[in-house]
Amino acid sequence: MSTPEHTASAPQPQSQSAAAAVRADNQDPSLFGQTPWQTVGPFFHFGLPWNGCADLTGPSQMGGRADLMPTGFAALRGPERRDAAAPVGERIQISGHVFDGRGRPVPDALLEIWQANASGCYRGSGFAGQGPASIDQGFFGFGRAATAEDGSFCFRTIRPGRVHFTSSGGALQAPHIALGVLGRGLLKRLMTRIYFDDEPSSAEDAILRLVPEHRRATLMAQRIDAAAGGAVPGSDPSAHYRFDVRLQGERETVFFDY
C-alpha cells in the first residue's frame, strides 16, 4: 500500500491567468514582438554598413541607409581616412541595381567589393605591385553598399590595376573588382567580378575566357559618362560605369564557385 508521502497527486489544469504568467518570458511576443521570419536579412543594414563605406576615395556618407539604421549607427566606423592622403589613381564611379528573378528590385541587399589599387596591389597581400602606387597607404580596397528601396547602389573607388595571378608574377589579369552579394534567402554569399567594357586587356583575361562568350556581358560594367556620350554636362568628371546584378532569370549574372 502506498503511503501518503509516496502518492503522486494528479496534475491540475492551469487557469488562463497562470498560463499567461508562464509566457511572460523571452518568448512572449508582447515583450519583443514578432521574431524575424526571413532566413537572411534584412539585418545587413543594421550593423554592417558604416558612414562612407561605399566611398573608397575619401570621407563621405555613401553606402549605408540611415532609414534602416538604429540610433547611434554612425558610431560604426570603417577604415579611418580622416587624416590619410588621397588614394593614387583614376577615380571611377560604379552604380546599378540588384534585381531578382522576376526583374523586381531587391531593396535590402548588401554588396561588398574587394579590389587592387591602381598598380595592381591588394592591400595586405604582401605583393608590392608595379608603379608609383605599389604601396598606397591611402587606399584600403574594401567597401560595402546597401541597396535603396529601388534596388540601386553606388560605389566610388579607384580604377584597379592589372593583377598577377600569383605573388611571384606570371600572367596578368585584366583590371577587375571582386563583388560579393548578400541578401534575403541567400544562405551563402554570391561571388562575381566586375570588368570594364572599355578595357582592352579584358579580351585576354584567363578567368573571363572561362565564361561562355554569350554570358560575358553580364560581367561587364558599361561606361556611361561623357567619354561614352552618356553623361550630363557639368556632372562628376570621373569615369562612370553602370553594372546591374541579376540574381536569376534570362540575363542572370555569372557567379563563381568558391
C-alpha positions as CSV (number, residue, x, y, z in Angstrom):
1,M,0.0,0.0,0.0
2,S,1.3,3.4,-0.9
3,T,2.0,5.8,1.9
4,P,0.7,9.4,1.6
5,E,4.2,10.8,1.0
6,H,4.7,8.5,-2.0
7,T,1.3,9.1,-3.6
8,A,1.6,11.3,-6.7
9,S,-1.1,13.9,-6.9
10,A,-3.0,14.2,-10.3
11,P,-1.9,17.3,-12.4
12,Q,-4.3,20.2,-12.1
13,P,-5.3,22.3,-15.1
14,Q,-3.9,25.7,-15.2
15,S,-6.1,28.7,-15.1
16,Q,-5.9,31.2,-18.0
17,S,-4.1,33.7,-15.7
18,A,-1.5,31.2,-14.7
19,A,-0.8,30.2,-18.4
20,A,-0.4,33.9,-19.3
21,A,2.1,34.3,-16.4
22,V,4.2,31.4,-17.7
23,R,4.5,33.1,-21.1
24,A,5.9,36.3,-19.6
25,D,9.5,35.3,-20.6
26,N,11.8,35.8,-23.5
27,Q,9.3,34.0,-25.8
28,D,6.5,36.4,-25.1
29,P,5.6,38.3,-28.2
30,S,4.1,41.1,-26.1
31,L,7.7,41.8,-24.8
32,F,9.7,41.5,-28.0
33,G,7.3,41.5,-30.9
34,Q,7.3,39.0,-33.8
35,T,10.7,37.4,-34.4
36,P,12.1,37.9,-37.9
37,W,10.8,35.4,-40.4
38,Q,13.5,35.7,-43.1
39,T,16.4,33.3,-43.1
40,V,18.9,36.0,-44.1
41,G,18.3,39.8,-43.8
42,P,17.4,42.5,-43.9
43,F,19.7,42.6,-40.9
44,F,22.7,43.7,-43.1
45,H,21.6,47.3,-42.8
46,F,21.6,47.1,-39.0
47,G,25.2,46.5,-38.3
48,L,27.4,46.0,-41.4
49,P,27.5,49.4,-43.2
50,W,29.2,52.5,-41.9
51,N,29.3,56.1,-42.9
52,G,31.2,56.3,-46.2
53,C,31.5,52.5,-46.6
54,A,30.8,52.8,-50.4
55,D,33.3,55.5,-51.0
56,L,36.9,54.2,-51.2
57,T,38.3,57.6,-52.3
58,G,37.7,59.7,-49.2
59,P,35.3,60.7,-46.4
60,S,31.6,60.8,-47.3
61,Q,28.2,59.4,-46.3
62,M,27.9,56.9,-49.1
63,G,26.9,53.3,-48.5
64,G,24.6,52.9,-45.6
65,R,20.8,53.6,-45.3
66,A,20.1,55.8,-42.4
67,D,16.4,55.0,-42.6
68,L,17.1,51.4,-41.7
69,M,19.8,52.0,-39.0
70,P,19.3,52.1,-35.3
71,T,20.0,55.2,-33.3
72,G,23.7,55.6,-33.0
73,F,24.7,53.6,-36.0
74,A,27.0,56.4,-37.1
75,A,29.4,55.3,-34.3
76,L,30.2,52.3,-36.5
77,R,33.5,53.1,-38.3
78,G,35.3,51.7,-41.2
79,P,38.9,52.3,-42.2
80,E,39.9,55.7,-40.8
81,R,40.7,58.1,-43.6
82,R,40.2,61.4,-42.0
83,D,43.9,62.2,-41.9
84,A,45.0,59.8,-44.7
85,A,46.3,61.0,-48.0
86,A,44.0,60.7,-51.0
87,P,44.5,57.4,-52.9
88,V,46.5,57.4,-56.1
89,G,44.8,56.6,-59.4
90,E,41.9,57.5,-61.6
91,R,38.6,57.9,-59.7
92,I,35.6,56.0,-61.0
93,Q,32.0,55.5,-60.0
94,I,30.0,52.3,-60.4
95,S,26.3,52.4,-60.0
96,G,23.5,50.0,-60.8
97,H,20.6,47.9,-59.4
98,V,20.1,44.5,-57.9
99,F,17.2,42.6,-59.5
100,D,15.5,39.3,-58.5
101,G,14.4,36.5,-60.9
102,R,11.3,38.4,-61.9
103,G,13.1,41.6,-62.6
104,R,11.9,43.3,-59.4
105,P,14.4,45.5,-57.5
106,V,15.9,44.0,-54.3
107,P,15.7,46.7,-51.6
108,D,17.6,45.0,-48.8
109,A,20.7,43.5,-50.4
110,L,24.2,44.3,-49.3
111,L,27.1,44.4,-51.8
112,E,30.8,44.1,-50.9
113,I,33.8,44.9,-53.1
114,W,37.4,44.0,-52.8
115,Q,40.0,45.2,-55.3
116,A,43.6,46.0,-56.1
117,N,44.9,49.6,-56.1
118,A,46.0,51.5,-59.2
119,S,49.2,49.5,-59.5
120,G,47.6,46.1,-59.1
121,C,48.4,45.6,-55.5
122,Y,45.9,44.2,-52.9
123,R,46.3,45.8,-49.5
124,G,47.9,43.3,-47.1
125,S,48.7,40.8,-49.8
126,G,52.5,41.1,-49.4
127,F,52.8,41.8,-53.1
128,A,54.2,45.2,-53.9
129,G,52.7,45.5,-57.4
130,Q,54.2,47.8,-60.0
131,G,54.4,51.5,-60.5
132,P,54.3,54.6,-58.2
133,A,51.2,53.4,-56.4
134,S,52.5,50.0,-55.5
135,I,52.1,50.6,-51.8
136,D,49.3,53.1,-51.3
137,Q,48.5,53.8,-47.7
138,G,45.5,55.9,-48.7
139,F,43.6,53.1,-50.4
140,F,42.1,50.2,-48.5
141,G,40.4,48.4,-51.4
142,F,37.3,47.2,-49.5
143,G,33.8,48.7,-49.5
144,R,30.1,48.0,-48.8
145,A,26.9,49.4,-50.2
146,A,23.3,48.8,-49.1
147,T,20.7,48.8,-51.8
148,A,18.0,51.5,-51.7
149,E,14.2,50.9,-52.0
150,D,14.5,50.8,-55.8
151,G,17.4,48.3,-55.6
152,S,20.0,50.8,-56.5
153,F,23.6,51.1,-55.2
154,C,26.7,53.1,-55.9
155,F,30.4,52.8,-55.3
156,R,33.1,55.4,-55.7
157,T,36.6,54.0,-56.0
158,I,39.9,53.9,-57.9
159,R,40.3,52.1,-61.3
160,P,42.2,48.9,-60.3
161,G,45.4,48.0,-62.0
162,R,46.3,44.6,-63.6
163,V,46.9,41.9,-61.1
164,H,49.3,38.9,-61.4
165,F,47.8,35.5,-60.8
166,T,50.5,34.8,-58.1
167,S,52.7,36.9,-55.9
168,S,55.7,35.6,-57.8
169,G,54.4,37.1,-61.0
170,G,53.1,35.2,-64.0
171,A,50.3,36.2,-66.3
172,L,48.4,39.4,-65.7
173,Q,44.6,39.5,-65.1
174,A,42.5,42.3,-66.6
175,P,41.5,45.1,-64.2
176,H,38.5,43.9,-62.2
177,I,36.7,44.3,-58.9
178,A,35.6,41.3,-56.9
179,L,31.9,41.6,-55.9
180,G,30.0,39.8,-53.2
181,V,26.2,39.8,-52.9
182,L,24.3,39.1,-49.7
183,G,20.5,39.2,-49.5
184,R,17.3,37.6,-48.2
185,G,17.1,33.9,-49.0
186,L,20.8,33.6,-49.7
187,L,22.4,31.3,-47.2
188,K,25.8,31.8,-48.9
189,R,27.0,35.0,-50.5
190,L,27.2,35.1,-54.3
191,M,30.6,36.0,-55.8
192,T,31.2,37.6,-59.1
193,R,33.5,40.1,-60.8
194,I,33.2,43.5,-62.4
195,Y,35.2,44.0,-65.6
196,F,35.2,47.2,-67.7
197,D,33.9,47.3,-71.2
198,D,36.4,49.9,-72.3
199,E,39.4,47.9,-71.1
200,P,41.3,46.2,-74.0
201,S,43.0,43.6,-71.8
202,S,39.6,42.1,-70.8
203,A,39.7,40.1,-74.1
204,E,42.7,38.1,-72.9
205,D,41.8,37.6,-69.3
206,A,42.1,33.9,-68.4
207,I,39.2,34.0,-65.9
208,L,36.8,35.8,-68.2
209,R,37.6,33.4,-71.0
210,L,36.3,30.5,-68.9
211,V,32.9,32.1,-69.1
212,P,30.8,31.3,-72.2
213,E,31.1,34.1,-74.6
214,H,27.4,34.8,-74.8
215,R,27.3,35.4,-71.0
216,R,30.4,37.5,-70.6
217,A,28.4,40.7,-71.0
218,T,26.8,40.1,-67.5
219,L,30.3,40.8,-66.0
220,M,31.0,44.0,-68.0
221,A,30.4,47.4,-66.4
222,Q,29.2,49.7,-69.2
223,R,30.8,53.2,-69.3
224,I,28.0,55.8,-69.4
225,D,29.9,59.1,-68.7
226,A,30.8,61.9,-71.1
227,A,33.6,59.7,-72.7
228,A,30.9,57.3,-73.8
229,G,28.4,60.1,-74.7
230,G,26.1,59.4,-71.8
231,A,26.8,61.9,-69.0
232,V,25.0,65.2,-68.3
233,P,27.1,68.3,-68.9
234,G,28.6,69.6,-65.7
235,S,28.4,66.3,-63.9
236,D,31.1,64.5,-62.0
237,P,34.1,64.3,-64.3
238,S,35.2,60.9,-63.0
239,A,34.6,57.8,-65.2
240,H,31.1,56.5,-64.5
241,Y,30.0,52.9,-65.1
242,R,26.7,51.0,-65.0
243,F,26.7,47.5,-63.6
244,D,23.4,45.6,-62.7
245,V,23.2,42.4,-60.7
246,R,20.5,39.9,-61.7
247,L,20.1,37.1,-59.2
248,Q,18.2,34.8,-61.6
249,G,16.4,34.8,-64.9
250,E,17.3,35.1,-68.5
251,R,20.1,37.6,-68.0
252,E,21.4,36.2,-64.7
253,T,24.8,37.5,-63.7
254,V,27.5,34.9,-63.8
255,F,28.5,33.8,-60.3
256,F,31.6,31.9,-59.4
257,D,32.1,28.9,-57.1
258,Y,34.5,29.4,-54.2
